[in-house]
Amino acid sequence: MLGGPLYQIWRKAFLSGPVLELVQRRVLVITLVAWLPLVVLSAVEGHLFGTESLTFLHDIETHVRFLVALPALILAELMVQHRLRPAVNLFVERGIIRPEDRPRFDVAIERAMRVRNSLTLELALFLLVYTVGIWIWRNEVALGGPTWYRVPEGAGMRLTLAGYWLSFVSLPIFQFILLRWYLRLGIWFLFLWRVSRLNLRLLPAHPDRAGGIGFLGGSSFAFSPILFAQGALLAGFIASRIFYQGQSLSSFKAIIAGMVGFCIVSILGPLAMFTSSLSRVKRSGTREYGTMATTYVSDFDQKWIRGDGEGEALLGAADIQSLADVANSFRLVDDMRAVPFSLNDTIRLAVATAFPILPLILTIVSLEELIARLFKLIF
């Protein structure tokens, strides 16, 4: 995360230190630039509150976008930096990268840094949000009726002053930061793809049941603030449709399930690129540890069951513990996963995505009824 044109701009604007310090200042300044002028301009034009269909203070979607999702996307940088940098180092510290592959591993890092620092890519994102991004918002996202950002004029609609700030400042800021995250995710996955092509030193009996790279699944939780922001966006979108268009939460079940599934797959799916290596290691490990177990069990049987061990005390014999250790080792190999993440990793990402949507349950079930149902489930 310590690079790229936007990072350099934040450094020069005293919004970040060398290792992403001053995160509170970044959150405060960027959020105020995106949200506060909307408050002022809406108040000047008389759209802050009133009897119209959607005033600024009642626009849940806008407040969630700029006061919840945007800060989460900014805070995510620090979490990703603190979790993914050590994860990259673990490839070397644990000897997963063989000495002969170290130059190729360093090249993979160098290429990732080169893409991260690309001015061309971030300029392309900037142009994208000021063309496609604005068009999509106006035609697919914005509400059709009169609002604080768009009012009737003749046979059509025109933007208010607040609407112009929203369309040309606030939304581009948010969309740029969000798309920049997708770019960073792409860089991370491209780096992992290059690493997966190396002859990794994977251990079939590793306790993480992923050959020693199970830390990749755990490190994926670093992206949970991004998924939280995505869930918050969807929650704000649904809330606006429920309160101002008369729709119900149940009509969005497929969209919610699709969003949660998409977020999980987008983070964990690319880790499946290690599946071929893990499957190959599991097959060879099952064969090799099976041979070792057969040899040991045969010797154990000959000594303790067939009588070669007569005269030795069975109680306290180290052979018994060794037999259990062999069994545990074989069980670890047999339980080895084909992907470097677990069910718990999947659940944590699902919860991070769905958590902002949970309060909307109160639109179909009262708080008292919800508490009563929870008590019935518990007791």
C-alpha positions as CSV (number, residue, x, y, z in Angstrom):
1,M,0.0,0.0,0.0
2,L,3.0,2.3,0.3
3,G,3.0,3.6,-3.2
4,G,1.1,4.9,-6.2
5,P,0.2,8.4,-7.4
6,L,-2.6,8.9,-4.8
7,Y,-0.3,7.9,-2.0
8,Q,2.2,10.5,-3.1
9,I,-0.5,13.1,-3.3
10,W,-1.6,12.3,0.3
11,R,2.0,12.6,1.4
12,K,2.4,16.0,-0.2
13,A,-0.9,17.2,1.2
14,F,0.2,16.0,4.7
15,L,-2.6,13.5,4.8
16,S,-0.3,10.5,5.3
17,G,3.1,9.7,6.7
18,P,5.6,7.3,5.2
19,V,3.8,4.2,6.6
20,L,0.2,5.5,6.3
21,E,0.1,7.4,9.5
22,L,-2.5,10.2,10.0
23,V,-5.3,7.9,9.0
24,Q,-7.8,9.9,11.1
25,R,-6.8,13.0,9.3
26,R,-7.3,11.3,5.9
27,V,-10.7,10.0,6.9
28,L,-11.8,13.4,8.3
29,V,-10.6,15.6,5.4
30,I,-11.8,13.3,2.5
31,T,-15.2,12.6,4.2
32,L,-15.8,16.3,4.8
33,V,-14.9,17.3,1.2
34,A,-17.3,14.6,-0.1
35,W,-20.2,15.2,2.4
36,L,-20.1,18.6,4.1
37,P,-20.6,20.8,0.9
38,L,-23.7,18.7,0.2
39,V,-25.1,19.7,3.6
40,V,-24.4,23.4,3.0
41,L,-25.7,23.6,-0.6
42,S,-28.8,21.6,0.3
43,A,-29.5,24.1,3.2
44,V,-28.9,27.1,0.9
45,E,-31.4,25.7,-1.7
46,G,-33.9,24.6,0.9
47,H,-33.5,20.9,0.4
48,L,-32.0,20.1,3.7
49,F,-35.3,19.0,5.2
50,G,-38.9,19.6,4.5
51,T,-42.0,17.9,3.1
52,E,-40.6,16.9,-0.3
53,S,-40.2,13.3,-1.2
54,L,-36.5,13.0,-0.4
55,T,-34.6,15.7,1.4
56,F,-30.9,15.5,2.1
57,L,-31.2,14.6,5.8
58,H,-33.5,11.7,4.9
59,D,-31.3,10.3,2.1
60,I,-30.0,7.2,3.9
61,E,-28.1,6.0,0.8
62,T,-26.0,9.2,0.6
63,H,-25.1,9.3,4.3
64,V,-24.1,5.6,4.3
65,R,-22.0,6.1,1.2
66,F,-20.0,9.0,2.5
67,L,-20.1,8.5,6.3
68,V,-19.7,4.7,6.5
69,A,-18.5,3.2,3.3
70,L,-15.9,5.9,2.3
71,P,-14.2,5.9,5.8
72,A,-14.1,2.1,5.7
73,L,-12.3,2.1,2.3
74,I,-9.8,4.6,3.6
75,L,-9.2,2.7,6.9
76,A,-8.8,-0.5,4.9
77,E,-5.4,0.6,3.6
78,L,-3.9,0.4,7.1
79,M,-5.3,-3.1,7.7
80,V,-4.2,-4.4,4.4
81,Q,-0.7,-3.0,4.9
82,H,-0.4,-4.6,8.3
83,R,-1.6,-8.0,7.2
84,L,-0.4,-8.6,3.7
85,R,3.1,-7.4,4.0
86,P,3.9,-10.0,6.7
87,A,2.1,-12.6,4.6
88,V,4.5,-12.0,1.7
89,N,7.4,-12.3,4.1
90,L,6.1,-15.7,5.3
91,F,6.8,-17.2,1.9
92,V,10.5,-16.7,2.6
93,E,10.6,-17.0,6.4
94,R,8.9,-20.5,6.3
95,G,11.1,-21.7,3.4
96,I,8.1,-22.1,1.1
97,I,10.1,-20.4,-1.6
98,R,13.0,-22.6,-2.6
99,P,16.5,-20.9,-2.9
100,E,16.6,-21.5,-6.6
101,D,13.2,-19.8,-7.0
102,R,14.1,-16.7,-4.9
103,P,15.0,-14.6,-8.0
104,R,11.6,-15.3,-9.6
105,F,9.9,-14.5,-6.4
106,D,11.7,-11.1,-6.2
107,V,10.7,-10.4,-9.8
108,A,7.0,-11.1,-8.9
109,I,7.3,-8.5,-6.1
110,E,9.0,-6.0,-8.4
111,R,6.4,-6.4,-11.1
112,A,3.6,-5.9,-8.6
113,M,5.2,-2.7,-7.3
114,R,5.6,-1.4,-10.8
115,V,1.9,-1.8,-11.5
116,R,1.0,-0.3,-8.1
117,N,3.1,2.8,-8.9
118,S,1.6,3.2,-12.4
119,L,0.4,6.8,-13.1
120,T,-1.3,5.6,-16.3
121,L,-3.6,3.2,-14.5
122,E,-4.7,5.7,-11.9
123,L,-5.3,8.3,-14.6
124,A,-7.4,5.7,-16.4
125,L,-9.5,5.2,-13.3
126,F,-9.9,9.0,-13.0
127,L,-11.2,9.2,-16.6
128,L,-13.4,6.2,-16.0
129,V,-15.3,7.7,-13.0
130,Y,-15.8,11.0,-14.9
131,T,-17.4,9.2,-17.8
132,V,-18.8,5.7,-17.2
133,G,-19.2,6.3,-13.4
134,I,-21.3,9.4,-13.7
135,W,-23.4,8.0,-16.5
136,I,-24.2,4.8,-14.5
137,W,-25.1,6.8,-11.5
138,R,-27.5,9.2,-13.4
139,N,-29.2,6.4,-15.4
140,E,-29.1,3.4,-13.1
141,V,-28.6,4.4,-9.4
142,A,-30.2,7.9,-9.0
143,L,-33.8,7.9,-7.9
144,G,-36.3,8.8,-10.6
145,G,-38.5,11.3,-8.6
146,P,-37.7,14.7,-7.2
147,T,-34.9,14.7,-4.7
148,W,-32.5,17.1,-3.0
149,Y,-30.0,16.6,-5.9
150,R,-32.5,16.6,-8.8
151,V,-35.7,18.7,-9.3
152,P,-38.2,18.9,-12.1
153,E,-37.7,21.5,-14.8
154,G,-40.1,21.7,-17.7
155,A,-40.6,18.2,-19.0
156,G,-37.3,16.9,-17.6
157,M,-35.1,17.1,-14.5
158,R,-32.2,19.3,-13.6
159,L,-29.4,19.0,-11.0
160,T,-29.4,21.3,-8.0
161,L,-26.2,22.9,-6.8
162,A,-25.8,20.1,-4.3
163,G,-26.5,17.7,-7.2
164,Y,-23.7,19.1,-9.2
165,W,-21.3,18.7,-6.3
166,L,-22.5,15.2,-5.7
167,S,-22.2,14.3,-9.4
168,F,-18.8,15.9,-10.1
169,V,-17.0,15.9,-6.8
170,S,-18.4,13.6,-4.1
171,L,-19.3,10.5,-6.3
172,P,-16.0,10.6,-8.3
173,I,-14.0,10.7,-5.1
174,F,-15.8,7.7,-3.8
175,Q,-15.8,5.8,-7.1
176,F,-12.1,6.5,-7.6
177,I,-11.1,5.1,-4.2
178,L,-13.4,2.1,-4.7
179,L,-12.0,1.3,-8.1
180,R,-8.5,1.8,-6.9
181,W,-9.2,-0.9,-4.4
182,Y,-10.2,-3.3,-7.2
183,L,-7.0,-2.4,-8.9
184,R,-5.0,-3.3,-5.8
185,L,-6.9,-6.6,-5.5
186,G,-6.0,-7.3,-9.0
187,I,-2.3,-6.6,-8.3
188,W,-2.4,-8.9,-5.2
189,F,-4.0,-11.8,-7.1
190,L,-1.6,-11.3,-10.1
191,F,1.3,-11.6,-7.6
192,L,-0.2,-14.8,-6.1
193,W,-0.7,-16.3,-9.5
194,R,3.0,-15.8,-10.3
195,V,4.0,-17.3,-6.9
196,S,1.7,-20.3,-7.5
197,R,3.7,-21.1,-10.7
198,L,6.8,-21.6,-8.6
199,N,8.0,-24.9,-7.3
200,L,6.8,-24.2,-3.8
201,R,8.0,-26.3,-0.8
202,L,4.7,-27.4,0.6
203,L,4.5,-29.9,3.5
204,P,1.6,-32.4,3.4
205,A,1.6,-32.9,7.2
206,H,1.6,-29.2,8.1
207,P,-0.9,-28.4,10.9
208,D,-2.7,-25.7,8.9
209,R,-3.9,-28.5,6.6
210,A,-2.9,-26.3,3.6
211,G,0.7,-27.4,3.1
212,G,2.0,-24.4,5.1
213,I,0.2,-21.6,3.1
214,G,-2.9,-21.5,5.1
215,F,-1.9,-18.0,6.2
216,L,-3.2,-16.8,2.9
217,G,-6.7,-17.6,3.9
218,G,-6.3,-15.9,7.2
219,S,-4.7,-12.9,5.6
220,S,-7.7,-12.5,3.3
221,F,-9.6,-11.0,6.3
222,A,-7.5,-7.9,5.7
223,F,-10.0,-7.1,2.9
224,S,-13.0,-7.3,5.2
225,P,-13.3,-3.4,5.5
226,I,-13.7,-3.3,1.7
227,L,-16.4,-6.0,1.9
228,F,-18.0,-4.1,4.8
229,A,-18.1,-1.0,2.6
230,Q,-19.7,-3.0,-0.2
231,G,-22.3,-4.3,2.2
232,A,-23.0,-0.8,3.5
233,L,-23.5,0.5,0.0
234,L,-26.0,-2.3,-0.7
235,A,-27.8,-1.6,2.6
236,G,-28.1,2.1,1.8
237,F,-29.4,1.3,-1.7
238,I,-32.0,-1.1,-0.3
239,A,-33.0,1.2,2.6
240,S,-33.8,4.0,0.1
241,R,-36.0,1.7,-2.0
242,I,-37.8,0.4,1.1
243,F,-38.6,3.8,2.7
244,Y,-39.1,5.9,-0.4
245,Q,-40.3,3.5,-3.1
246,G,-42.4,1.2,-0.9
247,Q,-40.4,-2.0,-1.7
248,S,-39.8,-4.7,0.9
249,L,-36.6,-6.3,2.1
250,S,-37.8,-9.8,0.9
251,S,-37.7,-8.5,-2.7
252,F,-33.9,-8.0,-2.4
253,K,-33.1,-11.5,-1.1
254,A,-31.5,-12.6,-4.3
255,I,-29.5,-9.4,-4.6
256,I,-28.2,-9.7,-1.0
257,A,-27.2,-13.4,-1.5
258,G,-25.6,-12.5,-4.8
259,M,-23.6,-9.7,-3.3
260,V,-22.4,-11.8,-0.3
261,G,-21.4,-14.7,-2.7
262,F,-19.7,-12.3,-5.1
263,C,-17.6,-10.7,-2.4
264,I,-16.5,-14.0,-1.0
265,V,-15.6,-15.4,-4.4
266,S,-13.8,-12.2,-5.4
267,I,-11.5,-12.5,-2.3
268,L,-11.1,-16.3,-1.8
269,G,-11.7,-17.5,-5.4
270,P,-8.3,-16.5,-6.8
271,L,-6.6,-18.5,-4.0
272,A,-7.8,-21.6,-5.8
273,M,-4.9,-21.0,-8.2
274,F,-2.9,-23.0,-5.6
275,T,-5.2,-26.0,-5.9
276,S,-3.2,-27.9,-8.4
277,S,0.0,-27.7,-6.2
278,L,-1.9,-28.6,-3.0
279,S,-3.6,-31.5,-4.7
280,R,-0.3,-32.8,-6.0
281,V,1.3,-32.5,-2.6
282,K,-1.6,-34.3,-0.9
283,R,-1.4,-37.2,-3.4
284,S,2.3,-37.7,-2.9
285,G,2.0,-37.1,0.8
286,T,-0.7,-39.7,1.2
287,R,1.4,-42.2,-0.7
288,E,4.6,-41.5,1.2
289,Y,3.1,-41.2,4.7
290,G,1.0,-44.3,3.9
291,T,4.2,-46.2,3.2
292,M,5.8,-44.9,6.4
293,A,2.7,-45.8,8.4
294,T,2.6,-49.3,7.0
295,T,6.3,-49.9,7.8
296,Y,5.9,-48.6,11.3
297,V,2.7,-50.5,12.0
298,S,4.2,-53.7,10.7
299,D,7.2,-53.4,13.0
300,F,4.9,-52.5,15.9
301,D,2.7,-55.5,15.2
302,Q,5.7,-57.8,14.9
303,K,7.2,-56.6,18.1
304,W,4.2,-56.2,20.4
305,I,1.5,-58.5,18.9
306,R,3.5,-61.4,17.5
307,G,5.7,-61.7,20.5
308,D,9.1,-60.2,19.6
309,G,8.8,-57.7,22.4
310,E,8.4,-60.3,25.2
311,G,10.2,-59.3,28.3
312,E,9.7,-55.6,27.7
313,A,7.1,-53.6,29.7
314,L,4.2,-52.4,27.5
315,L,3.2,-49.7,30.0
316,G,5.1,-46.5,29.3
317,A,6.7,-47.8,26.1
318,A,7.6,-45.1,23.7
319,D,6.4,-47.2,20.8
320,I,2.8,-46.6,21.8
321,Q,3.2,-42.8,21.6
322,S,5.1,-43.1,18.4
323,L,2.2,-45.1,16.9
324,A,-0.2,-42.3,17.9
325,D,2.1,-39.7,16.3
326,V,2.3,-41.7,13.1
327,A,-1.5,-41.9,13.1
328,N,-1.8,-38.1,13.7
329,S,0.6,-37.3,10.9
330,F,-1.3,-39.5,8.5
331,R,-4.6,-37.9,9.6
332,L,-3.1,-34.4,8.9
333,V,-2.2,-35.5,5.4
334,D,-5.6,-37.0,4.8
335,D,-7.3,-33.8,6.0
336,M,-5.2,-31.6,3.8
337,R,-7.4,-29.1,1.8
338,A,-7.2,-28.4,-1.8
339,V,-7.4,-24.6,-1.2
340,P,-5.4,-22.5,1.3
341,F,-8.5,-21.2,3.2
342,S,-10.9,-22.8,5.6
343,L,-14.6,-22.6,6.2
344,N,-14.0,-20.1,9.0
345,D,-12.3,-17.8,6.6
346,T,-15.3,-17.9,4.4
347,I,-17.7,-17.3,7.2
348,R,-15.8,-14.3,8.5
349,L,-15.8,-12.6,5.0
350,A,-19.6,-13.4,4.7
351,V,-20.3,-11.8,8.1
352,A,-18.2,-8.7,7.2
353,T,-20.3,-8.3,4.0
354,A,-23.7,-9.0,5.4
355,F,-23.3,-7.1,8.8
356,P,-24.4,-3.7,7.5
357,I,-27.5,-5.2,6.0
358,L,-28.7,-6.8,9.2
359,P,-30.4,-3.7,10.7
360,L,-32.8,-3.8,7.7
361,I,-34.4,-6.9,9.2
362,L,-36.2,-4.4,11.5
363,T,-38.2,-3.2,8.5
364,I,-40.0,-6.6,8.4
365,V,-39.7,-7.7,12.0
366,S,-40.1,-5.5,15.1
367,L,-37.2,-5.3,17.6
368,E,-39.3,-6.9,20.3
369,E,-40.3,-9.8,18.0
370,L,-36.7,-10.3,16.9
371,I,-35.5,-10.4,20.5
372,A,-38.3,-12.9,21.4
373,R,-37.3,-15.1,18.5
374,L,-33.6,-15.0,19.5
375,F,-34.6,-16.0,23.1
376,K,-36.6,-19.0,21.7
377,L,-33.6,-20.1,19.7
378,I,-31.2,-19.9,22.6
379,F,-33.5,-21.4,25.3
